[in-house]
């Protein structure tokens, strides 16, 4: 089980999203920014291995404007084809990832809308997803390394929009995209129950976002029930263990805003005390990897790592309940019920009323005074 952070290392002051403006796009500029991102990624991954942070999300702008028609243009590619010219560097990164048992993920930008009624928007979305697949393929990574997307917009008719996603996923995406694409529950429109319906139609795995589930829970599933439902959509061979996005609500901010720095108690309660204790239908603990969507990035990851690792260690020590344990639990339950009944009986007994003082008694008290 792994824990990681998103795209930027504040300790090293490095990022995988060095980019440029669209009006500055040129073969020279794209090559310059990509080489910087490659250098930063290599340094961050080495640092992550030293710190035992073995899950990392690469920024989607790693190859700036890779999906844009300017960069995909044949004349542009004659001057700079990022796949061909940076293949050796990217394979070197992939080799390091595999040798150190790192897991990589990505999260295409919000403009990726597979279910948009506008075909132009869908086509741009397709090219963006294809770029993500090409990048991971060029690195030589297997299909347990994923990129995640949201279901998209509602477009006046939620059910039709959901069906449109299913149809596009089945018929309009290529195999390279489908092999790596996973669907995330969101915090405003599409709950876990909605994306699970999508999975039932087309088989796409579900990445479970804990904060989004707290914000939008359409059928009242507990955190554990929702997680187990999402985890059941992952194929252990081609998909790997399930992925989780974890965050906590930033106090005083808009609902769904990620916390600036991790809160230990909340993380322990959600991840260690609840999700780590979940088991599959075979009675085995469910393995999973956690991506921290916390704004201070690596600082929170370093801070929470000991808590995470201890949670993994403690659950393995947790013994299965024996018959004797069950009998003891039953005795405790019976004792508690007996105590409740005793209290209830005492409450039901009529209380003796104190007699009001007689006139003679009152006179006697006055004389004593």
N, C-alpha and C positions, 0 to 999 in steps of 0.2 A: 504494500500500500504506500502510495506516494502523496506528497503535498507540494504545491507549487504556487507561483505567482505570475503576474501578467506583464509581459513585454518590456519592462523597464527595470533597471537596477539602480536604485538611488545611492547605494553605498559606493558603487563604481562610477556612477554618473554616466551610465550607458543606456542606449535604447536600440531596439530593432526597427524603429519606425522613422528613421531619418528620411526626409522626403523633400520635395520641391513643389512649386506652384505649377499648375497646368500650363500657364503661358510661358513658363521657363523650360518646359520639357524639351529635351534634346538627347540624342544618343550619349553624348559626353556627360551630361548632367545625371542621367539615369544610372550610367555606369559608376560615376563617382559616388552617388548616394548608396547604391547597392553594395559596393565594396566596403564602405564604412559600416553598413549594417551587418555584413558578413563578419568583419573584424570584431564588432561589438558582440555579436552572437557567440562567437568562439570564446571570447573572454568571459562572458556571462555564464556559459555552460560549464566552463572549467571551475569558476567560482562556485556555482551551484553544486557541483559534485563534491567539492571540498566541504560544503556546508550541509550535504546530504539532502538537498532540495532537488528531487529527481523528476519533477514535473514542471514544464515551462510552456507558456503560451507566446508564440512569436507574433509580433504585430503584423497586421494585414498589409501594411505599407512597406513590408520588407523589400519587395521589388516595386519601387514607386510607379504607379499608374500602369502596372503590368497588364491589366485587363482593358485599358483604354485603347480605342481604335488607333490612336497615334503610335503607340508603342507596339501594337500588333501589326502595323502596316509593314508590308514587305520591304519597302525602301528603307524604313527605319531599321528593320532587323538586319539589313545588309551592313549597316554601320555598327549596330550593337544588338546581338541576339543574346539575351541574358542567360538562356538555358545552355547555349553552346559555350559561351565565353566564361561562364562561372561554374560550369559543371564540376570541375575538379574540386573547387572550394566547397561546393554544396555536398558532394559525395564525402569529402573529408568530415564535414559536420555530421552527416548521417552515420558515418563509421564511428565517430566519437559517441554519438547518441546510443548506438547499439552496444558498443563496448561497455558503456557505463550504466546501462539499463535505465536510460532517461526516457520519459514519455513527452511527446510534443503535441501541442494542440494549436489551433488558430480559431479566430472568430471574425468572419467577414463582416464588413460594415453594415449598418442598418439599412442602407439603400438596396441590399439584396432582398428582393421580394419575389419569391417563386410564384406566389398566388396572385400577382397583380393582373388585373384585366388588360392592362396596357402591354402589348407584346414587346414594345421597345424597352420598357423597364425590365421585363422578363429576360430579354436577350442580353441586356447589360449585366443582369444578375447571373445569368448562365456563364458569361465570360469571366466574371469575378470568381465564381466557384471553380471554374476550369483552371484558372491560374493557381488557386490554392492546391488543387490536385496535382498540377504539374510541378509545383515547387516541392511537395512532399515526395512525389515520385522521383524527381531528379536527385533528391537526397538519398534515395534508396530505402526509404522507410516503409515498413509494412502497414497494413490497413488498421492496426490498432492505434495509429496516430491519426487523430480526427480533427475536423473543423465543424463548428456548430453554427446553426442558424436559428432564427425565429420563424414561426409559421407565416407571419406577414400581417397584412391588413385585414379588416373586416369587410370593407367595400360594400356597405349597406346590407349585405346578406351573408351572415357568418357561415351558415352551412354550405352555401354555394362556394364561398371562398375556401373552405376546408376541402371540399371536393376538387376544386381547381388545383389546389396544391397536390393532392393525390395523383390526379391525372398528369400534371406536369412532371412530377417525380418519376412516375412510371414510364412516361412516353417521351419526355423531352430532355432528360438529363442523361449524360453518358455514364458508362460503367465506372470510370475513374472517379467521378463525383459521388455516385451512389455508394461506392465502396468506403468512402471516408466521411460522408455527411451525416451528422446527427442533429436531432431536433430538440430544442430547449423550450420548456414551459416559460411563459412570460408573466409579467406582473400586471397587465392591463386588459388583455383581450382573450388570450388562449391559455387556459389553465392546464394542469397536468392531465385532467380528464379529457380535454380536447385533443392534446397531442397524442395521448394514448389511443384515441380513436383513429388518428392518422396512422399510427404504427400498425394497428390492426388491418388497415386497408393496404399498406404498401411495405411494411416491414422495417421502416426506418427506426434505428435505435433512439432512445430518449435520454438526453442528458438532464438530470434533475437539478434544478436551481432552488436551493432551500429558501432564500429570501423571497423569490417570486411566489413560491407556494404559500408563504405566510401572507403575502399581499393578495393573492388571487387563488382561492380554493373553492371551486364551484360545487363540489359535492361533499365537502366536509371531511375528506380523508385526513387521518392523522399523518404526521410527518413520516412515521415508520411505514404505514400502509402505502403512502404515495411513493416513497423511495423503493420499496419492494416491487411495486408495480413497474416503475421505470427500469429498475435493475433487471427485471425479467425479459426486457426487450433486447438485451445484449447477447450476442453470440460469443462465447469465451474464446473461440479460435480466431475468427476473422475480426472481431471487434475489440477483444481484450476485456478487462474488467470495466465495470461502469464508471463513468465520470460524473463528478458532482461539482457544481459551482456553489461556493459558500460565501455568504456575506451576512451582514447584520444591518439593521436600519440605523441610519445616522440620525441621532436625536435632533428634533426640531426641523428636519429637512423634509422635502417632498417624499411621500410614500414611495418606497423603492430605491431611494438614494443609498448608495453603499457607505458604510462607516469609514471614517478617515483612518482609524487605527483599530486593530483587532481587540475585542473584549473577551478576555480569557474565559469567564464564566459562561457566556453565551455559547462560545465555540465548544466548550466541554459538554455542555448540556445537549446541544444539537448533534454534534459529530460523535463524541466519545460515549455519552450516556445513552443516546438513542440509536443513531444509525449504525454505529459499530456493533450494536447488540442484535441487529437484524439478521435473520437466517432465511435461507431459501427453502424451497419445498422439500429438499433432501435433508433439512436440519443442519446445514453447514452455514457458518458465518459468511456473509456476502463481502467479498473484497471490493474495494473501490479506491479511486484516486481523487483527491480534492484540489480544486483550483480556488485559491483565495482571490476574491474580487474585492480587495481592500485597497484603499487609495495610497497607503504608504508602502505598498508592494513588498519588497524583500524584507523590510524591517519587521512587518507583521509575521511573515513566514518564519523568520529566525526566532521570533518571540514565541510562536505557538508550536514550533516543531517538537520540543520536549513533551508538551502536553499530548500532542498527536501520537508520538511514538509510545508513550506510556499507556495511552488508551488501547493501542494495538496489543501491547504486551499484557495488559490487565485482562483483556477479554479472552486471551488464550489460556489464562490461568483460571478463568471462571468455570468451575466444574458443572457438569450436567446434574440436575437435581436427582437425588436417589429416592428410593421408596421411603427410607427413614426420614429424609428431608420433607417429603410430602406429608408424612404422618405428623411430623412436628408442626408443619404449617397448619395442618388440620386442627391440632390441639390448640394452637394459638388462636385460630379462628373461632373455635368453640368457646374458649375462655373469654374472648372479646364479646361474643354473642351473649354469654351468661352475664357478663358485667353490664352489657347494655340492657338486658332484661331486668337485672336487679335495680339499675338506676330508674328504668321505666316504672317498675313496681313501686319504688319509693315515691316517684312523682305522682302516681295514681292514688296513693293513700290519702284519705281526707285529713287535712291538718286540723289538730285540736285548736279550737278558738279559745283565746284567753278571755276569762270572764271579766266583764266591765266592773270596775270598783263600785261597791254599794255606797249609798249615802253615808251609812254608819262608818264604813271603812275610811271614807274620805274625811269625815269629821275627826276620826281617831288620829289620822296622819297630821291634820292641822294642829291638834292638841299637842302632839309630840314635838312639832316644830316650835 
